[in-house]
Amino acid sequence: MTSPLAKAGPWERWLGIVALVMVVAGVYWGLFVSPVDLYQGEPMRILFVHVPSAWVSFLAFFVIFVASIKYLRTRDLKYDTIAHAAAGSGLIFTGLTLASGSIWGKYAWGVWWTWDARLTTVAVLFLIYAVYLLVRGLIDEDAKRARYGAVLGIIGFLDVPIIHFSVYWWRTLHQPASILRPDSPRMAPELMIPLLFNTAAFIVLFAHLVIARRRVIEAERSFTRAQQEQLHESGV
């Protein structure tokens, strides 16, 4: 029996193309075209990748959080599939956040890593994503896997607001928020526009990855059920 891996539809392929074009254009804009910050110099360009990837990693866990609540209320596996798909993509963006942040930290602080409150809480988020996916991989039963995943997804989301407020709650090397702050954003429009464009590009990429991963998960689930039914019918 071969795996019935569903093919991507035209709209999904077009979304992938749009995501690719936006990401390439946005990264080029941020790394090579945008003006340089007066105080941080050239190394600050990595923030055009670091900040959007961080925001999307938070968005991914928010999707997991909402989908997990919806699953526990309805027991509909489509919400579990959405949460599962978002987790895989979220792990990628969180890893990119840590990697790009380490590059910036080397220039700004002189070290690749320090146990700063913001860095540590983001590292914890990466571990939560990894544990979430690991636990799912260890459970075969759909309902049980979805239930455990939903509980982890809801509890794990608590780390996201801790990450945001860590720069205010503890003494930290990481700078406070420049855009997501109670008062007006503190960033020049020449820097904010490419940053927001890159954020939009990363969101489109995230959406494409979630849709593609959801399609694969649903195909794998259907294939597994078909195998189980065939074994049951054959009396194995």
BAFIFI-40135 format. One record per residue (C-alpha): residue number from 0; x negated, y, z negated; residue in three letters. Coordinates in nm, 2 decimals, padded with zeros to 4 digits. Example, Ala and Ser with C-alpha at 12.3 -4.5 7.8 and 13.67 -1.06 7.14 Angstrom:
# residues 2
REC   nr       x       y       z  rest
REC    0  -01.23  -00.45  -00.78   ala
REC    1  -01.37  -00.11  -00.71   ser
//
This chain:
# residues 236
REC   nr       x       y       z  rest
REC    0   00.00   00.00   00.00   met
REC    1  -00.14   00.34   00.10   thr
REC    2  -00.09   00.66  -00.11   ser
REC    3   00.20   00.87   00.03   pro
REC    4   00.01   01.19  -00.01   leu
REC    5   00.25   01.46   00.12   ala
REC    6   00.11   01.69   00.38   lys
REC    7   00.10   02.07   00.31   ala
REC    8   00.38   02.26   00.48   gly
REC    9   00.32   02.55   00.71   pro
REC   10   00.41   02.81   00.44   trp
REC   11   00.16   02.65   00.21   glu
REC   12  -00.11   02.66   00.47   arg
REC   13  -00.04   03.02   00.55   trp
REC   14  -00.05   03.10   00.18   leu
REC   15  -00.39   02.94   00.16   gly
REC   16  -00.51   03.15   00.46   ile
REC   17  -00.39   03.47   00.30   val
REC   18  -00.55   03.38  -00.03   ala
REC   19  -00.88   03.30   00.14   leu
REC   20  -00.88   03.63   00.34   val
REC   21  -00.79   03.83   00.03   met
REC   22  -01.05   03.67  -00.19   val
REC   23  -01.33   03.72   00.07   val
REC   24  -01.23   04.08   00.13   ala
REC   25  -01.19   04.16  -00.23   gly
REC   26  -01.52   04.00  -00.34   val
REC   27  -01.70   04.18  -00.06   tyr
REC   28  -01.54   04.51  -00.15   trp
REC   29  -01.63   04.47  -00.52   gly
REC   30  -01.98   04.34  -00.48   leu
REC   31  -02.10   04.55  -00.18   phe
REC   32  -01.87   04.84  -00.10   val
REC   33  -01.74   04.99  -00.43   ser
REC   34  -01.94   05.26  -00.61   pro
REC   35  -02.17   05.17  -00.89   val
REC   36  -02.09   05.25  -01.25   asp
REC   37  -02.30   05.54  -01.38   leu
REC   38  -02.40   05.37  -01.70   tyr
REC   39  -02.40   04.99  -01.62   gln
REC   40  -02.55   05.01  -01.27   gly
REC   41  -02.55   04.73  -01.01   glu
REC   42  -02.49   04.44  -01.27   pro
REC   43  -02.14   04.57  -01.34   met
REC   44  -02.03   04.45  -00.99   arg
REC   45  -01.99   04.10  -01.13   ile
REC   46  -01.70   04.24  -01.33   leu
REC   47  -01.49   04.25  -01.01   phe
REC   48  -01.50   03.87  -01.03   val
REC   49  -01.52   03.83  -01.41   his
REC   50  -01.21   04.04  -01.50   val
REC   51  -00.97   03.90  -01.24   pro
REC   52  -01.07   03.54  -01.32   ser
REC   53  -01.01   03.61  -01.69   ala
REC   54  -00.67   03.76  -01.63   trp
REC   55  -00.57   03.47  -01.41   val
REC   56  -00.69   03.22  -01.67   ser
REC   57  -00.45   03.39  -01.91   phe
REC   58  -00.17   03.39  -01.66   leu
REC   59  -00.23   03.01  -01.60   ala
REC   60  -00.18   02.93  -01.96   phe
REC   61   00.13   03.16  -01.98   phe
REC   62   00.27   02.95  -01.70   val
REC   63   00.18   02.63  -01.90   ile
REC   64   00.35   02.78  -02.21   phe
REC   65   00.67   02.87  -02.03   val
REC   66   00.69   02.55  -01.83   ala
REC   67   00.62   02.34  -02.15   ser
REC   68   00.91   02.51  -02.33   ile
REC   69   01.14   02.45  -02.03   lys
REC   70   01.04   02.09  -02.03   tyr
REC   71   01.11   02.03  -02.40   leu
REC   72   01.45   02.20  -02.36   arg
REC   73   01.55   02.02  -02.04   thr
REC   74   01.33   01.71  -02.02   arg
REC   75   01.30   01.78  -01.65   asp
REC   76   00.97   01.65  -01.52   leu
REC   77   00.94   01.93  -01.26   lys
REC   78   00.84   02.17  -01.54   tyr
REC   79   00.58   01.93  -01.66   asp
REC   80   00.44   01.90  -01.31   thr
REC   81   00.42   02.28  -01.29   ile
REC   82   00.23   02.29  -01.63   ala
REC   83   00.00   02.02  -01.52   his
REC   84  -00.08   02.19  -01.19   ala
REC   85  -00.14   02.52  -01.36   ala
REC   86  -00.38   02.36  -01.61   ala
REC   87  -00.61   02.23  -01.35   gly
REC   88  -00.63   02.57  -01.18   ser
REC   89  -00.66   02.75  -01.52   gly
REC   90  -00.96   02.54  -01.61   leu
REC   91  -01.13   02.65  -01.29   ile
REC   92  -01.07   03.02  -01.35   phe
REC   93  -01.17   03.00  -01.72   thr
REC   94  -01.50   02.83  -01.62   gly
REC   95  -01.55   03.11  -01.36   leu
REC   96  -01.48   03.37  -01.64   thr
REC   97  -01.74   03.21  -01.86   leu
REC   98  -02.00   03.18  -01.59   ala
REC   99  -01.96   03.54  -01.46   ser
REC  100  -01.95   03.67  -01.81   gly
REC  101  -02.28   03.50  -01.89   ser
REC  102  -02.44   03.67  -01.58   ile
REC  103  -02.31   04.01  -01.69   trp
REC  104  -02.42   03.94  -02.05   gly
REC  105  -02.77   03.86  -01.95   lys
REC  106  -02.81   04.21  -01.80   tyr
REC  107  -02.60   04.40  -02.06   ala
REC  108  -02.72   04.22  -02.38   trp
REC  109  -03.03   04.04  -02.27   gly
REC  110  -02.90   03.69  -02.34   val
REC  111  -02.69   03.44  -02.14   trp
REC  112  -02.48   03.35  -02.44   trp
REC  113  -02.40   03.47  -02.79   thr
REC  114  -02.14   03.36  -03.03   trp
REC  115  -01.95   03.68  -02.99   asp
REC  116  -01.58   03.67  -03.09   ala
REC  117  -01.45   03.73  -02.74   arg
REC  118  -01.69   03.48  -02.58   leu
REC  119  -01.62   03.22  -02.84   thr
REC  120  -01.24   03.24  -02.81   thr
REC  121  -01.27   03.22  -02.43   val
REC  122  -01.49   02.91  -02.47   ala
REC  123  -01.22   02.77  -02.70   val
REC  124  -00.96   02.83  -02.43   leu
REC  125  -01.18   02.63  -02.18   phe
REC  126  -01.19   02.35  -02.43   leu
REC  127  -00.82   02.36  -02.48   ile
REC  128  -00.77   02.33  -02.11   tyr
REC  129  -01.01   02.04  -02.09   ala
REC  130  -00.84   01.86  -02.39   val
REC  131  -00.50   01.92  -02.23   tyr
REC  132  -00.60   01.75  -01.91   leu
REC  133  -00.79   01.47  -02.10   leu
REC  134  -00.49   01.38  -02.31   val
REC  135  -00.27   01.37  -02.00   arg
REC  136  -00.51   01.14  -01.83   gly
REC  137  -00.51   00.90  -02.13   leu
REC  138  -00.13   00.85  -02.13   ile
REC  139   00.05   00.64  -01.86   asp
REC  140   00.42   00.69  -01.95   glu
REC  141   00.56   01.00  -01.78   asp
REC  142   00.79   01.11  -02.06   ala
REC  143   00.53   01.06  -02.34   lys
REC  144   00.26   01.23  -02.13   arg
REC  145   00.49   01.53  -02.06   ala
REC  146   00.59   01.56  -02.43   arg
REC  147   00.24   01.55  -02.56   tyr
REC  148   00.13   01.80  -02.29   gly
REC  149   00.41   02.04  -02.37   ala
REC  150   00.32   02.05  -02.74   val
REC  151  -00.05   02.11  -02.65   leu
REC  152   00.05   02.37  -02.40   gly
REC  153   00.26   02.57  -02.65   ile
REC  154   00.01   02.55  -02.93   ile
REC  155  -00.29   02.62  -02.71   gly
REC  156  -00.13   02.94  -02.58   phe
REC  157  -00.19   03.09  -02.92   leu
REC  158  -00.55   03.14  -02.83   asp
REC  159  -00.46   03.39  -02.55   val
REC  160  -00.35   03.68  -02.77   pro
REC  161  -00.64   03.60  -03.01   ile
REC  162  -00.88   03.65  -02.71   ile
REC  163  -00.71   03.98  -02.62   his
REC  164  -00.72   04.12  -02.97   phe
REC  165  -01.06   03.97  -03.07   ser
REC  166  -01.24   04.30  -02.98   val
REC  167  -01.02   04.49  -03.22   tyr
REC  168  -01.01   04.23  -03.51   trp
REC  169  -01.38   04.15  -03.53   trp
REC  170  -01.71   04.33  -03.47   arg
REC  171  -01.80   04.23  -03.12   thr
REC  172  -02.05   04.31  -02.85   leu
REC  173  -01.78   04.28  -02.59   his
REC  174  -01.64   04.62  -02.48   gln
REC  175  -01.27   04.69  -02.56   pro
REC  176  -01.01   04.68  -02.28   ala
REC  177  -01.05   04.94  -02.01   ser
REC  178  -00.71   04.89  -01.85   ile
REC  179  -00.48   04.67  -02.07   leu
REC  180  -00.48   04.92  -02.36   arg
REC  181  -00.21   05.11  -02.55   pro
REC  182  -00.32   05.45  -02.41   asp
REC  183  -00.41   05.54  -02.05   ser
REC  184  -00.66   05.32  -01.87   pro
REC  185  -01.03   05.43  -01.89   arg
REC  186  -01.15   05.35  -01.54   met
REC  187  -01.21   05.56  -01.23   ala
REC  188  -00.97   05.50  -00.94   pro
REC  189  -01.27   05.41  -00.72   glu
REC  190  -01.34   05.11  -00.95   leu
REC  191  -00.98   05.03  -01.05   met
REC  192  -00.84   04.99  -00.70   ile
REC  193  -01.08   04.71  -00.59   pro
REC  194  -01.05   04.55  -00.93   leu
REC  195  -00.67   04.54  -00.90   leu
REC  196  -00.70   04.42  -00.54   phe
REC  197  -00.93   04.13  -00.65   asn
REC  198  -00.68   04.05  -00.93   thr
REC  199  -00.40   04.03  -00.67   ala
REC  200  -00.62   03.81  -00.45   ala
REC  201  -00.70   03.57  -00.74   phe
REC  202  -00.33   03.55  -00.83   ile
REC  203  -00.25   03.45  -00.47   val
REC  204  -00.53   03.19  -00.48   leu
REC  205  -00.40   03.06  -00.81   phe
REC  206  -00.04   03.03  -00.67   ala
REC  207  -00.18   02.84  -00.37   his
REC  208  -00.38   02.60  -00.59   leu
REC  209  -00.08   02.54  -00.82   val
REC  210   00.15   02.47  -00.53   ile
REC  211  -00.10   02.23  -00.36   ala
REC  212  -00.18   02.05  -00.69   arg
REC  213   00.19   02.02  -00.77   arg
REC  214   00.25   01.85  -00.43   arg
REC  215  -00.03   01.61  -00.50   val
REC  216   00.09   01.53  -00.85   ile
REC  217   00.44   01.46  -00.73   glu
REC  218   00.31   01.24  -00.45   ala
REC  219   00.10   01.04  -00.70   glu
REC  220   00.39   01.00  -00.93   arg
REC  221   00.61   00.87  -00.65   ser
REC  222   00.34   00.63  -00.54   phe
REC  223   00.30   00.50  -00.89   thr
REC  224   00.67   00.45  -00.93   arg
REC  225   00.69   00.27  -00.60   ala
REC  226   00.41   00.04  -00.71   gln
REC  227   00.58  -00.04  -01.04   gln
REC  228   00.91  -00.12  -00.86   glu
REC  229   00.73  -00.34  -00.61   gln
REC  230   00.56  -00.54  -00.89   leu
REC  231   00.89  -00.56  -01.08   his
REC  232   01.07  -00.70  -00.77   glu
REC  233   00.79  -00.95  -00.71   ser
REC  234   00.82  -01.07  -01.07   gly
REC  235   00.46  -00.98  -01.17   val
//
